[in-house]
Amino acid sequence: MVSVSMLQSRLNRYTRDLTSLENKKSSYIKSESDSLKKINDANRAIQRTKSESTIRTKTATISKEQKKIADLKKKQAGISSDISKKQTDINKTQIELTKANEYEQRKIMDNQKKELEAIRLSQAVAIDSNSTSLEKASDEVKQYDVFISHANEDKDYVNELVLALKSEGINIWYDSDSVGWGKSIRRSIDDGLRYSRFAIVILSPHFISESKYWTGYELDGLFVKEGAHGEQVILPIWHNITADQMQEYSLSLSDRLALNTAINTVDDIVNNLIKLLR
């Protein structure tokens, strides 16, 4: 299949050609109109004069412009045919370009599905393989009431929420506290996801950005955990984000009942979490 870039380049070239042909046809039509005006002027002059010399001159002008019009009509017919062919080329290329774009989109989606499935599979295997050892070492492993998933750009709000949660004695996993200097970020996040009862997910425009790797990694892990245990884990909070943005990002997440920082205060959020933890 021809690449999208090559098809787009071809389409641009055909479009420029079509514009050039249409401009040329317009110039022919204008020239024909000018010739008709000269013929009409010559006819009026003949009707007004008795001079044989003037009549001969004007008659010659009429004959000349009539020949010119006949030539212009032939050129218009030829260029109309060229325009029709070029339009056919454009339509054909547009169809090819649409198919190529759909093919590329399918490839991207298939690759994303494979990558997501690989992540989920690896995390599910990790959960299954460690389930027995977790039970034996439960006293030695730190347990968390809630995991905080967020984008770094939302730290100001998240720090306020974290302080309020800590003041109520809620044990949280928070990257600023839980990922130590020199520690593996991925392993620290995996431990936080594995040993947290719930996860507050601060959904914002920054969180859903395509450039954010860790937020996507955390969310994938949370979906795996919910699927493996059949229990609610994700507690969504909308922060400076619209319903349309959420639906475009994730239909399944947008359908969940969420708290909203535009409506719910930090105290509201803390109180709702306390009720769940009881």
BALOBA-1460 file (C-alpha; in Angstrom, 3 decimals):
// residues 278
<rec num="1" residu="m" x="0.000" y="0.000" z="0.000"/>
<rec num="2" residu="v" x="1.222" y="3.494" z="-0.913"/>
<rec num="3" residu="s" x="2.155" y="5.519" z="2.156"/>
<rec num="4" residu="v" x="-0.071" y="8.271" z="3.535"/>
<rec num="5" residu="s" x="2.618" y="10.913" z="2.967"/>
<rec num="6" residu="m" x="3.043" y="9.950" z="-0.708"/>
<rec num="7" residu="l" x="-0.708" y="9.990" z="-1.299"/>
<rec num="8" residu="q" x="-1.056" y="13.339" z="0.432"/>
<rec num="9" residu="s" x="1.753" y="14.751" z="-1.703"/>
<rec num="10" residu="r" x="0.072" y="13.421" z="-4.843"/>
<rec num="11" residu="l" x="-3.271" y="14.899" z="-3.796"/>
<rec num="12" residu="n" x="-1.673" y="18.303" z="-3.170"/>
<rec num="13" residu="r" x="-0.055" y="18.202" z="-6.625"/>
<rec num="14" residu="y" x="-3.325" y="17.274" z="-8.336"/>
<rec num="15" residu="t" x="-5.147" y="20.040" z="-6.472"/>
<rec num="16" residu="r" x="-2.593" y="22.611" z="-7.625"/>
<rec num="17" residu="d" x="-2.928" y="21.324" z="-11.204"/>
<rec num="18" residu="l" x="-6.708" y="21.607" z="-11.028"/>
<rec num="19" residu="t" x="-6.508" y="25.172" z="-9.741"/>
<rec num="20" residu="s" x="-4.153" y="26.079" z="-12.596"/>
<rec num="21" residu="l" x="-6.499" y="24.534" z="-15.192"/>
<rec num="22" residu="e" x="-9.540" y="26.311" z="-13.769"/>
<rec num="23" residu="n" x="-7.686" y="29.638" z="-13.819"/>
<rec num="24" residu="k" x="-6.709" y="29.061" z="-17.435"/>
<rec num="25" residu="k" x="-10.301" y="28.225" z="-18.359"/>
<rec num="26" residu="s" x="-11.473" y="31.393" z="-16.645"/>
<rec num="27" residu="s" x="-8.989" y="33.430" z="-18.728"/>
<rec num="28" residu="y" x="-10.358" y="31.816" z="-21.934"/>
<rec num="29" residu="i" x="-13.926" y="32.663" z="-20.917"/>
<rec num="30" residu="k" x="-12.913" y="36.263" z="-20.245"/>
<rec num="31" residu="s" x="-11.148" y="36.499" z="-23.618"/>
<rec num="32" residu="e" x="-14.277" y="35.163" z="-25.327"/>
<rec num="33" residu="s" x="-16.376" y="37.762" z="-23.531"/>
<rec num="34" residu="d" x="-13.972" y="40.513" z="-24.649"/>
<rec num="35" residu="s" x="-14.204" y="39.310" z="-28.265"/>
<rec num="36" residu="l" x="-18.018" y="39.287" z="-28.139"/>
<rec num="37" residu="k" x="-17.942" y="42.843" z="-26.858"/>
<rec num="38" residu="k" x="-15.695" y="43.897" z="-29.765"/>
<rec num="39" residu="i" x="-18.069" y="42.204" z="-32.251"/>
<rec num="40" residu="n" x="-21.073" y="43.984" z="-30.756"/>
<rec num="41" residu="d" x="-19.252" y="47.311" z="-30.825"/>
<rec num="42" residu="a" x="-18.268" y="46.722" z="-34.471"/>
<rec num="43" residu="n" x="-21.853" y="45.868" z="-35.450"/>
<rec num="44" residu="r" x="-23.161" y="49.020" z="-33.799"/>
<rec num="45" residu="a" x="-20.509" y="51.090" z="-35.603"/>
<rec num="46" residu="i" x="-21.524" y="49.572" z="-38.963"/>
<rec num="47" residu="q" x="-25.154" y="50.429" z="-38.318"/>
<rec num="48" residu="r" x="-24.283" y="54.036" z="-37.514"/>
<rec num="49" residu="t" x="-21.920" y="54.749" z="-40.452"/>
<rec num="50" residu="k" x="-22.152" y="55.052" z="-44.231"/>
<rec num="51" residu="s" x="-18.409" y="55.050" z="-44.719"/>
<rec num="52" residu="e" x="-17.339" y="52.051" z="-46.778"/>
<rec num="53" residu="s" x="-13.872" y="52.225" z="-45.256"/>
<rec num="54" residu="t" x="-15.263" y="52.032" z="-41.735"/>
<rec num="55" residu="i" x="-17.594" y="49.210" z="-42.729"/>
<rec num="56" residu="r" x="-14.697" y="47.205" z="-44.207"/>
<rec num="57" residu="t" x="-12.580" y="47.780" z="-41.071"/>
<rec num="58" residu="k" x="-15.351" y="46.796" z="-38.707"/>
<rec num="59" residu="t" x="-16.279" y="43.777" z="-40.817"/>
<rec num="60" residu="a" x="-12.656" y="42.623" z="-40.669"/>
<rec num="61" residu="t" x="-12.705" y="43.087" z="-36.893"/>
<rec num="62" residu="i" x="-15.851" y="40.973" z="-36.612"/>
<rec num="63" residu="s" x="-14.336" y="38.206" z="-38.751"/>
<rec num="64" residu="k" x="-11.121" y="38.246" z="-36.705"/>
<rec num="65" residu="e" x="-12.933" y="38.106" z="-33.353"/>
<rec num="66" residu="q" x="-15.272" y="35.321" z="-34.563"/>
<rec num="67" residu="k" x="-12.253" y="33.205" z="-35.497"/>
<rec num="68" residu="k" x="-10.735" y="34.001" z="-32.119"/>
<rec num="69" residu="i" x="-13.944" y="32.931" z="-30.347"/>
<rec num="70" residu="a" x="-14.020" y="29.662" z="-32.295"/>
<rec num="71" residu="d" x="-10.425" y="28.989" z="-31.242"/>
<rec num="72" residu="l" x="-11.200" y="29.858" z="-27.610"/>
<rec num="73" residu="k" x="-14.171" y="27.477" z="-27.584"/>
<rec num="74" residu="k" x="-11.927" y="24.647" z="-28.756"/>
<rec num="75" residu="k" x="-9.431" y="25.469" z="-26.017"/>
<rec num="76" residu="q" x="-12.231" y="25.574" z="-23.432"/>
<rec num="77" residu="a" x="-13.488" y="22.169" z="-24.567"/>
<rec num="78" residu="g" x="-9.985" y="20.732" z="-24.294"/>
<rec num="79" residu="i" x="-9.306" y="22.241" z="-20.892"/>
<rec num="80" residu="s" x="-12.751" y="21.142" z="-19.616"/>
<rec num="81" residu="s" x="-11.749" y="17.594" z="-20.517"/>
<rec num="82" residu="d" x="-8.439" y="18.036" z="-18.660"/>
<rec num="83" residu="i" x="-10.293" y="19.409" z="-15.622"/>
<rec num="84" residu="s" x="-12.653" y="16.416" z="-15.627"/>
<rec num="85" residu="k" x="-9.719" y="13.983" z="-15.774"/>
<rec num="86" residu="k" x="-7.876" y="15.836" z="-13.017"/>
<rec num="87" residu="q" x="-10.977" y="15.814" z="-10.807"/>
<rec num="88" residu="t" x="-11.232" y="12.055" z="-11.366"/>
<rec num="89" residu="d" x="-7.582" y="11.696" z="-10.312"/>
<rec num="90" residu="i" x="-8.282" y="13.765" z="-7.180"/>
<rec num="91" residu="n" x="-11.348" y="11.703" z="-6.231"/>
<rec num="92" residu="k" x="-9.442" y="8.458" z="-6.733"/>
<rec num="93" residu="t" x="-6.502" y="9.691" z="-4.674"/>
<rec num="94" residu="q" x="-8.810" y="10.904" z="-1.885"/>
<rec num="95" residu="i" x="-10.346" y="7.426" z="-1.674"/>
<rec num="96" residu="e" x="-6.870" y="5.837" z="-1.557"/>
<rec num="97" residu="l" x="-5.787" y="8.350" z="1.107"/>
<rec num="98" residu="t" x="-8.834" y="7.588" z="3.258"/>
<rec num="99" residu="k" x="-8.123" y="3.849" z="3.043"/>
<rec num="100" residu="a" x="-4.431" y="4.414" z="3.845"/>
<rec num="101" residu="n" x="-5.317" y="6.552" z="6.878"/>
<rec num="102" residu="e" x="-7.755" y="3.901" z="8.119"/>
<rec num="103" residu="y" x="-5.093" y="1.231" z="7.646"/>
<rec num="104" residu="e" x="-2.517" y="3.263" z="9.602"/>
<rec num="105" residu="q" x="-5.035" y="3.926" z="12.389"/>
<rec num="106" residu="r" x="-5.825" y="0.211" z="12.634"/>
<rec num="107" residu="k" x="-2.108" y="-0.577" z="12.867"/>
<rec num="108" residu="i" x="-1.653" y="1.981" z="15.651"/>
<rec num="109" residu="m" x="-4.685" y="0.680" z="17.565"/>
<rec num="110" residu="d" x="-3.548" y="-2.934" z="17.160"/>
<rec num="111" residu="n" x="-0.081" y="-2.062" z="18.484"/>
<rec num="112" residu="q" x="-1.581" y="-0.169" z="21.420"/>
<rec num="113" residu="k" x="-3.828" y="-3.124" z="22.242"/>
<rec num="114" residu="k" x="-0.863" y="-5.497" z="22.124"/>
<rec num="115" residu="e" x="1.212" y="-3.247" z="24.382"/>
<rec num="116" residu="l" x="-1.663" y="-2.831" z="26.849"/>
<rec num="117" residu="e" x="-2.349" y="-6.572" z="26.871"/>
<rec num="118" residu="a" x="1.346" y="-7.262" z="27.516"/>
<rec num="119" residu="i" x="1.313" y="-4.836" z="30.465"/>
<rec num="120" residu="r" x="-1.861" y="-6.329" z="31.889"/>
<rec num="121" residu="l" x="-0.577" y="-9.867" z="31.443"/>
<rec num="122" residu="s" x="2.731" y="-9.116" z="33.138"/>
<rec num="123" residu="q" x="0.987" y="-7.389" z="36.027"/>
<rec num="124" residu="a" x="-1.571" y="-10.199" z="36.384"/>
<rec num="125" residu="v" x="1.220" y="-12.786" z="36.430"/>
<rec num="126" residu="a" x="3.058" y="-10.750" z="39.041"/>
<rec num="127" residu="i" x="-0.065" y="-10.578" z="41.217"/>
<rec num="128" residu="d" x="-0.719" y="-14.327" z="40.913"/>
<rec num="129" residu="s" x="2.891" y="-15.359" z="41.493"/>
<rec num="130" residu="n" x="3.205" y="-13.204" z="44.580"/>
<rec num="131" residu="s" x="-0.181" y="-13.909" z="46.170"/>
<rec num="132" residu="t" x="1.097" y="-16.754" z="48.350"/>
<rec num="133" residu="s" x="4.210" y="-14.945" z="49.501"/>
<rec num="134" residu="l" x="2.159" y="-11.834" z="50.232"/>
<rec num="135" residu="e" x="-0.052" y="-13.751" z="52.647"/>
<rec num="136" residu="k" x="2.999" y="-15.083" z="54.498"/>
<rec num="137" residu="a" x="4.730" y="-11.735" z="54.620"/>
<rec num="138" residu="s" x="1.652" y="-9.599" z="55.276"/>
<rec num="139" residu="d" x="2.999" y="-8.474" z="58.644"/>
<rec num="140" residu="e" x="6.256" y="-7.325" z="57.055"/>
<rec num="141" residu="v" x="4.731" y="-5.498" z="54.053"/>
<rec num="142" residu="k" x="3.430" y="-1.974" z="54.484"/>
<rec num="143" residu="q" x="-0.263" y="-1.741" z="53.697"/>
<rec num="144" residu="y" x="-1.929" y="1.437" z="52.390"/>
<rec num="145" residu="d" x="-5.486" y="2.706" z="52.644"/>
<rec num="146" residu="v" x="-5.241" y="4.587" z="49.384"/>
<rec num="147" residu="f" x="-2.909" y="5.088" z="46.444"/>
<rec num="148" residu="i" x="-2.718" y="8.609" z="44.957"/>
<rec num="149" residu="s" x="-2.421" y="8.614" z="41.146"/>
<rec num="150" residu="h" x="-1.886" y="12.046" z="39.597"/>
<rec num="151" residu="a" x="0.084" y="14.165" z="37.135"/>
<rec num="152" residu="n" x="3.027" y="16.182" z="38.465"/>
<rec num="153" residu="e" x="1.463" y="19.393" z="37.110"/>
<rec num="154" residu="d" x="-1.394" y="18.967" z="39.634"/>
<rec num="155" residu="k" x="0.933" y="18.787" z="42.680"/>
<rec num="156" residu="d" x="-0.441" y="21.965" z="44.267"/>
<rec num="157" residu="y" x="-3.910" y="20.507" z="44.619"/>
<rec num="158" residu="v" x="-2.700" y="16.974" z="45.376"/>
<rec num="159" residu="n" x="-0.390" y="18.163" z="48.176"/>
<rec num="160" residu="e" x="-3.360" y="19.880" z="49.839"/>
<rec num="161" residu="l" x="-5.421" y="16.699" z="49.588"/>
<rec num="162" residu="v" x="-2.568" y="14.530" z="50.911"/>
<rec num="163" residu="l" x="-2.108" y="16.746" z="53.979"/>
<rec num="164" residu="a" x="-5.826" y="16.527" z="54.723"/>
<rec num="165" residu="l" x="-5.785" y="12.720" z="54.388"/>
<rec num="166" residu="k" x="-2.750" y="12.370" z="56.642"/>
<rec num="167" residu="s" x="-4.356" y="14.586" z="59.274"/>
<rec num="168" residu="e" x="-7.153" y="12.007" z="59.530"/>
<rec num="169" residu="g" x="-4.662" y="9.177" z="60.002"/>
<rec num="170" residu="i" x="-5.261" y="7.712" z="56.553"/>
<rec num="171" residu="n" x="-2.284" y="5.685" z="55.366"/>
<rec num="172" residu="i" x="-1.485" y="6.712" z="51.786"/>
<rec num="173" residu="w" x="0.937" y="5.792" z="49.036"/>
<rec num="174" residu="y" x="2.185" y="9.050" z="47.526"/>
<rec num="175" residu="d" x="5.146" y="9.221" z="45.180"/>
<rec num="176" residu="s" x="6.750" y="12.172" z="46.970"/>
<rec num="177" residu="d" x="6.829" y="10.084" z="50.167"/>
<rec num="178" residu="s" x="7.095" y="6.538" z="48.841"/>
<rec num="179" residu="v" x="9.665" y="6.665" z="46.024"/>
<rec num="180" residu="g" x="13.025" y="7.050" z="47.747"/>
<rec num="181" residu="w" x="16.259" y="8.325" z="46.269"/>
<rec num="182" residu="g" x="17.791" y="5.644" z="44.045"/>
<rec num="183" residu="k" x="14.759" y="3.341" z="44.230"/>
<rec num="184" residu="s" x="13.079" y="1.847" z="41.172"/>
<rec num="185" residu="i" x="10.056" y="3.997" z="40.263"/>
<rec num="186" residu="r" x="8.302" y="1.083" z="38.571"/>
<rec num="187" residu="r" x="8.774" y="-1.296" z="41.517"/>
<rec num="188" residu="s" x="7.679" y="1.373" z="43.991"/>
<rec num="189" residu="i" x="4.523" y="2.033" z="41.967"/>
<rec num="190" residu="d" x="3.813" y="-1.708" z="41.625"/>
<rec num="191" residu="d" x="4.112" y="-2.145" z="45.406"/>
<rec num="192" residu="g" x="1.825" y="0.825" z="45.987"/>
<rec num="193" residu="l" x="-0.781" y="-0.511" z="43.586"/>
<rec num="194" residu="r" x="-0.563" y="-4.031" z="44.993"/>
<rec num="195" residu="y" x="-0.815" y="-3.116" z="48.685"/>
<rec num="196" residu="s" x="-3.367" y="-0.276" z="48.511"/>
<rec num="197" residu="r" x="-7.021" y="-0.878" z="49.283"/>
<rec num="198" residu="f" x="-8.228" y="1.984" z="47.074"/>
<rec num="199" residu="a" x="-6.724" y="4.394" z="44.567"/>
<rec num="200" residu="i" x="-7.705" y="8.039" z="44.201"/>
<rec num="201" residu="v" x="-7.125" y="9.008" z="40.565"/>
<rec num="202" residu="i" x="-6.911" y="12.771" z="39.917"/>
<rec num="203" residu="l" x="-8.200" y="12.978" z="36.335"/>
<rec num="204" residu="s" x="-7.091" y="16.237" z="34.742"/>
<rec num="205" residu="p" x="-5.993" y="17.433" z="31.269"/>
<rec num="206" residu="h" x="-2.414" y="16.817" z="32.399"/>
<rec num="207" residu="f" x="-3.253" y="13.257" z="33.567"/>
<rec num="208" residu="i" x="-4.801" y="12.210" z="30.243"/>
<rec num="209" residu="s" x="-2.025" y="13.749" z="28.134"/>
<rec num="210" residu="e" x="-0.576" y="11.260" z="25.619"/>
<rec num="211" residu="s" x="2.932" y="12.188" z="26.793"/>
<rec num="212" residu="k" x="2.245" y="10.890" z="30.319"/>
<rec num="213" residu="y" x="3.691" y="7.376" z="30.670"/>
<rec num="214" residu="w" x="3.408" y="6.808" z="34.429"/>
<rec num="215" residu="t" x="-0.223" y="7.883" z="34.769"/>
<rec num="216" residu="g" x="-1.172" y="5.418" z="32.030"/>
<rec num="217" residu="y" x="0.981" y="2.723" z="33.673"/>
<rec num="218" residu="e" x="-0.733" y="3.252" z="37.039"/>
<rec num="219" residu="l" x="-4.229" y="3.245" z="35.513"/>
<rec num="220" residu="d" x="-3.534" y="0.031" z="33.585"/>
<rec num="221" residu="g" x="-2.386" y="-1.610" z="36.824"/>
<rec num="222" residu="l" x="-5.521" y="-0.475" z="38.639"/>
<rec num="223" residu="f" x="-7.789" y="-1.924" z="35.938"/>
<rec num="224" residu="v" x="-5.888" y="-5.218" z="36.173"/>
<rec num="225" residu="k" x="-6.301" y="-5.229" z="39.957"/>
<rec num="226" residu="e" x="-10.047" y="-4.580" z="39.712"/>
<rec num="227" residu="g" x="-10.410" y="-7.349" z="37.136"/>
<rec num="228" residu="a" x="-8.378" y="-9.831" z="39.182"/>
<rec num="229" residu="h" x="-10.213" y="-9.249" z="42.475"/>
<rec num="230" residu="g" x="-13.644" y="-8.204" z="41.223"/>
<rec num="231" residu="e" x="-13.772" y="-5.268" z="43.641"/>
<rec num="232" residu="q" x="-13.931" y="-1.506" z="43.233"/>
<rec num="233" residu="v" x="-10.485" y="0.048" z="43.563"/>
<rec num="234" residu="i" x="-10.511" y="3.234" z="41.453"/>
<rec num="235" residu="l" x="-11.964" y="6.377" z="43.045"/>
<rec num="236" residu="p" x="-12.017" y="9.021" z="40.290"/>
<rec num="237" residu="i" x="-11.794" y="12.758" z="40.948"/>
<rec num="238" residu="w" x="-12.290" y="15.193" z="38.081"/>
<rec num="239" residu="h" x="-9.937" y="18.175" z="38.288"/>
<rec num="240" residu="n" x="-10.295" y="21.023" z="35.757"/>
<rec num="241" residu="i" x="-11.563" y="18.575" z="33.134"/>
<rec num="242" residu="t" x="-14.766" y="18.413" z="31.086"/>
<rec num="243" residu="a" x="-17.101" y="15.522" z="30.375"/>
<rec num="244" residu="d" x="-16.205" y="15.686" z="26.664"/>
<rec num="245" residu="q" x="-12.483" y="15.374" z="27.475"/>
<rec num="246" residu="m" x="-13.177" y="12.387" z="29.727"/>
<rec num="247" residu="q" x="-15.338" y="10.629" z="27.140"/>
<rec num="248" residu="e" x="-12.655" y="11.106" z="24.510"/>
<rec num="249" residu="y" x="-10.024" y="9.686" z="26.893"/>
<rec num="250" residu="s" x="-11.962" y="6.748" z="28.339"/>
<rec num="251" residu="l" x="-15.649" y="5.895" z="28.026"/>
<rec num="252" residu="s" x="-15.452" y="3.389" z="30.881"/>
<rec num="253" residu="l" x="-13.910" y="5.952" z="33.249"/>
<rec num="254" residu="s" x="-16.249" y="8.755" z="32.178"/>
<rec num="255" residu="d" x="-19.211" y="6.550" z="33.106"/>
<rec num="256" residu="r" x="-18.061" y="6.123" z="36.730"/>
<rec num="257" residu="l" x="-19.487" y="8.330" z="39.448"/>
<rec num="258" residu="a" x="-16.710" y="10.781" z="40.283"/>
<rec num="259" residu="l" x="-16.148" y="13.618" z="42.711"/>
<rec num="260" residu="n" x="-15.305" y="16.966" z="41.141"/>
<rec num="261" residu="t" x="-12.924" y="19.547" z="42.588"/>
<rec num="262" residu="a" x="-15.111" y="22.274" z="41.104"/>
<rec num="263" residu="i" x="-17.944" y="21.118" z="43.378"/>
<rec num="264" residu="n" x="-16.441" y="19.003" z="46.174"/>
<rec num="265" residu="t" x="-14.052" y="20.449" z="48.719"/>
<rec num="266" residu="v" x="-11.018" y="18.602" z="50.067"/>
<rec num="267" residu="d" x="-12.981" y="17.915" z="53.262"/>
<rec num="268" residu="d" x="-15.804" y="16.377" z="51.189"/>
<rec num="269" residu="i" x="-13.329" y="14.029" z="49.537"/>
<rec num="270" residu="v" x="-11.686" y="13.058" z="52.835"/>
<rec num="271" residu="n" x="-15.055" y="12.365" z="54.469"/>
<rec num="272" residu="n" x="-16.193" y="10.214" z="51.545"/>
<rec num="273" residu="l" x="-13.007" y="8.160" z="51.756"/>
<rec num="274" residu="i" x="-13.362" y="7.695" z="55.513"/>
<rec num="275" residu="k" x="-16.853" y="6.237" z="54.936"/>
<rec num="276" residu="l" x="-15.428" y="3.732" z="52.439"/>
<rec num="277" residu="l" x="-12.623" y="2.694" z="54.774"/>
<rec num="278" residu="r" x="-14.928" y="1.893" z="57.685"/>
